[in-house]
């Protein structure tokens, strides 16, 4: 694998994102993650999963440079649908997935974290969906999951301003479970995984199935519409300007076209 490594011991699998410098979520990384889940799911020795990022970040977002290789609205919508389906699978995965977040979980990185069952964060981590800064919108179900955790008003503020919140704020608002000093996050997440791994896999899997009944028909209609608009917004002049401005490290000049 080029972007991930994983191992397991003590009934716990550890998945490490290793795509420096930002651990950006390329389509290749997402395909590798899907493959890792294929390997873990039938392994009866594994009862819990911890996912974290190597280096400075959990994941600082999607791969913006990869966006420049997509030429059509349909292609971009399909990219969104692939991410949505993978993250929906994670939420329904029969073994609990814990995100250990340090540095930053932004854009697609936060969408990945929100698909995990539990989030432990560093107190100073930055969590946000800054896609509107690029003239884009979230495409991996971020518009549907974020308000579920923080409420519609705060989700609107985070989306419209593109400004992240800290790990401590994420706990206060219900987006994360607990916050720790940065050097303790992974250790604490692994400790939690150890507690969960001692439970009956039968009852854990049943509980995950039941928790997913909270995902309504409207959630899936919302994700379907998100993928469609993800593609439509992508071909706008504003999106082209936002992506170019990001690559050129300057402020975008949006015209509403």
Secondary structure by P-SEA (a helix, b strand, c coil): cccccccccccbbbbbbcccccccccaaaaaaaaaaaaaacccccccbbbbbbccccccccccaaaaaacccaaaaaaaaaaaaaaaaaaaaccbbbbbbccccccaaaaaaaaaccbbbbccccccccccccccccccccccccccccccaaaaaaaaaacccccaaaaaaacccccccccccaaaaaaaaaaaaaaccaaaaaaaaaaaaccccaaaaaaaaaaaaaaaaaaacaaaaaaaaaaaaccccccccc
